[in-house]
């Protein structure tokens, strides 16, 4: 029996992976696609957005959510059983799409496709890495090399690069295709800078790079790559694998996440401005989730990448659905200690209620 092709979609926090997949589903051209959605944190935002896609290829039974940890760290417990269930479905799938957490290393996940239970029936059609072109052009994931070099010379304890930059590089190293998303937000010079950063991170291997705006690309661009990446991934090692000579495990001690429950928003614009200031002050990487807005029957989606915040109403609240505001906050471990978490919770709750919150 012909193997089912699988596409792994990876990329840093807020690069636009979910938007890319949503667009893919809405333009699937009859393909029966199953989704495996992995999120960092206990609130399944991305899976919920994709279930509400509103077309035949967005059926709830076609979406599998894994929210109990990074999929690349729980391969045996989560990924393999999930894949076995998808493989054994009576209605044979045309394609499987896996959206990794923004903090996941693609390498161990792709290597898991070599497990006998999976390899005989599924092949990795390609690894697609989504990049926020505007952020990369602004140097968001790259530290000043001169400063790093000076710090290393003065402190022998510094032995690793910035974890964000390592993650950025690892996700590009694993890729068969890199999408420079949000191309509409940058000019030609900035796009060239972003492309140069991707090429540098990819090393000596030439990787196909495609620009996109809002994740809008034809399905034929993303699917049908025929890469067989499970047979190639050993040559695309992550920083961790290089440092530990082939080890596939890693941890996320560099990052923290927590969920904030807050009341209905009384003023969306005021909440957004206050959240922007909070993100900048507390050095928060990502905020995403859903909010209830007073006197509104529809649910508000909140997506923040750094201080860039997007809000939009996606659908009416369901009759049996618990309303409220629930947001996932993600940041660096050193920034989000217990005191910072308490401050952030209190301020988000206050902002939602329309209270004046002291900086």
N, C-alpha and C positions, 0 to 999 in steps of 0.2 A: 504494500500500500504506500502511496506517495506520502512523504513526510509533510506535516502541517508546518508552514512557515511561521516564525515568531519574530516580531520586531521589539527590541528593547529601546524604550525612549528614556533617555537620561538627560541630565542638565542641572545646573545650579538652581537654588531656590529662586522662584519667581521668573525664570527664563521664559516661561510660556508653554510648558509641556502639556498641561491640561487643555489649553486653548487649541494647540496643534492637534491633539487627539480628538477633541470635540469637532473640529472642522473636518478631520479625516472621516469620522463616523457619518457626518452629514453629507459626505460626498464619496461614500464607500462603493457606489456603483454596483450594488447588489451583493457585495461580499458579506458573508456571515462572519463577524469579528467578535471575539471574546476579549475582554479587558481584565487585566490584573493590575490593580491600583495599590501601590504601597506608599504610605505616608509616615512621616516622622512626627509622632504625637498621636494622641488618642482620638482626635476629632477627625472623622473622615470627610473632609471638605471636597477633595477632588472627585472621589467616587460619587458623591451626591450630585455634584454638578453634571457629571457625565450621564448619570441615570436620568436626569431631566432633559436630555437632549431633544426629545420630542419626535424622533424618527424611528423606523423599524429596527435599525441597527444599534439602537441605544436601549434595548430591553433590559430590565433590571436583572433578569437571570443571566445575562451575558456579562455582568460586571461583578468581579470578585475583589473585595477590599481586604487588605492586610494592614491593620493599624497597630499591631502589637510589637512593632520593632522594625528595624531596617531589614529588608528582604535579603540583602547580601550577607547578613549575619545570622539568618535563621533559615538557611537553605533547606536543611533536612526536615525541620519541623513544619515549615510553612510552604515553601516553594514547590518541593517535590510532590507532596500530597495534592496541592492545587493543580499542578500540571497533569497529574494522573487523572483527576476528575474531569478536566477539560478534554483530555485525549479520549476518554471512554464515553463521552457524550453520544447519545443516539443520533442527534442531528450533527453530523460531522462539520467541523469548523473550516472555514477557508483561511483564517488567519488568527493569530493571537498577538495582542499588543500588550506589553508590560510597561507600565509607567513606574519608574523607580522614585523613591524619595529623593529630594534635592540634596540629601546628604549621603547618598549611596555610592559605593564603588561599583561600577559595572563589571569589573573583571571577575570577581567570584561568582556573580550571578550567571554570567555567560558561561563560565567554566562548568557550572552545574548542569548545563545542557548535555554534558558528556556522561552524566549518570546513565547507566544502562536502561533504567525505567523510562527515561525521556529520550535519549539519543536515537533509539530505534524508530520513534514516531514523530519527533519534532526536530526542526533545524532552525538555527538563528539566521533569518533572512537578512538581518542587519542590525547594527547598533546605531541609533540616531541620537546625536547629542545636540540639545537645543541651547543656544547661547543668547544672552541678552546683549545685543550689539551695542546699545547705548551705554550700558554699564561697563562693558569691557573697554570700549573706546575711552571712557573716562578713567580707566585704570582702577576700577573698583576691586579687582581680584589680584592686583599686582602691587607688591611693596617696592619701595625705592631700593634698588640693588646696592647702591652705595651705603645706605644706612644699615642694611642687613650685613654687608661685609664688615663694616666698622664694628657692629655689635658682636659679631662672631669673633673678631680679633680681640675684643676686650673681655669676652665672657666665654670660657671654654664650655660652659653648660649648654649653650645654644648649639644644638646639633641638627635641628630640622627646620624646614621652611615653614612659612605661615601655612596653617592647615587649610585655609580657604584656597590658597593658591595651589596647594598640592591636589586638593579635590578637583579644582578646575582643570588642572593638567591631566589627572587620571581619567576624567570623563571624556576628554578629547582624545587621549591616547587609545581608548577602547573603541573609538567611533569608526564606522564605515561611511557615515555621512554627518556633516555638521551643518546645522541650520542657524544662520545669523539672523535671529528673530528681531522684531521691532526695528526693522530697517527704515521704516518711515519716520523714526525719531532722530535719525542721524543724517549728516551730510556725507558727501563723497569722501572727504578727507577722514572723517571719523569712521566710516565703514572700512576704509583701507587700513586704519589703525587696528580695528577689531579683527579684520582678516589676518593681519600680521601677527597679532597676539595668538590667534588660533594656530596659525602655521608654526609659530615658535613652540607652543605647547605640544604640538603633535610630533615634534622632532623631525627625524629624517624621512619618515613615511608620509607620502603625499595623501591627503585626505580630501575628498570632494566636499566643497563648501557651497552652500546655496543660501541666498538671502530670502527673507520672508517678512511680511508685515502681518501682525495679528495671527501668526500661525497658519496663514492661508496658503496651502500648497496642494496641488493635485495629488490624489491617492497614488498615482503611478510614480510620483517622485519619491514617495516614502516607502512604498511597498514594491516587492519584486526585485530587490537588490541582489538576491541570490548569493550572499556573501559566505554563508556557512561559517560564521564567525566563531562558533564553538571550536573549530579546528585551528583557528588562528590566534585565539586569545592568549595563549601561552607566550606569544611574542610581543604582547602589548601589556607588559606588567605594570602594576601600580607602584607608587612610591613604597607602600608597605611591603609589597612582595619583593621589591629590589632590596630593601633594607633588611628583610628577614628571610631572604633566599627562598622564595616560593610559598611562604605562608599565606593562606587565603583569609584568615580571620583578621578583623580589625574592630575597633570600638569607636564610639562617638563621644568620648570624654571631653572633646573640645567644644561640644554643643549641648545646649539645654533647651527644653521646650516645656510649656505648660499651657493649660486651657483656662481662659478667663470667662466666667459667666457674669453677664451684666444686664441691666434693665433695658427696656425699649429706648431707642434713641429719640430724644425730643427735638434735636436739630442736627441733621446729617452734615451740613457744611461746617458747623461749629465742632462737631465730633471729629471730622476729618482733619481740620486744622490743628486741633488739640493733639490728635494722635500723631500727626506729622512731627510736632514739636517733641512729643514724648519719645518717639522712635529715635530722633536725632540725639536727644539728651542721654538716653539709656543705651545707645549703640545697639539697637535691635536690628536683626537681619531681615526678619520676615514676620508679617502678621496676616492671617487669613482666616476666614470663617463667614458666619452669617449673622445678620442683625435684624431685630424687629424694630420697625419704625412706628412711632405712635400714630394711630389713626390711618395706617396704611394696611391694606389686605395682602400685600405682596412682600416677599422676603428680599432683603438687601444683601448682596454679596459684597464682602470687603476683602480686597487683595492689596497688600502693601509689600513692596520690595524696597528696602531702605525707606527713604522719605517719599517715594513715588507711590501714591495711593489711588486705587481705582475702586469705585463703588457703582453698582448697578442692580436693579431689581430683576431677578431671574424668573420667578414664578409665584403664583399665589400660595399662601400657607395652606396646607392640607387640613381638612376638618379635624382629623384626629392627631395632628402634629403639635407637639409642645412648642409654643412660640418662645422667643427670647433672643438674647444676643450671646453668642459663643464664639470666641476667637482663640486661635492657636498663636502663641508668641514663641518665636525661635530666635536664639542668639548664642553668642559665644559663652562658654562655661565661665570664663573669667569675668564676664560682664554681668551675667545673670545669677548672682548669688541669692541667698534667701532674702536679704534686705532689699535688693533690687526687685525681686519678684513681688514682694509685698507692696513696694511703691507702685509698680506697674499695675498690679491688680486694682489697687485703690484708685489710681488715676483714671484707668479705663472705665471703672464703675462710675466715677464722678463725671467723666466726660459724656458717658451715655445718658446720664440723668440731667445733663445740662448745667452742672455745677461749676463754679469757678475753682480751678485746681491750682494751687501754688506751685511754681516750678522749683 
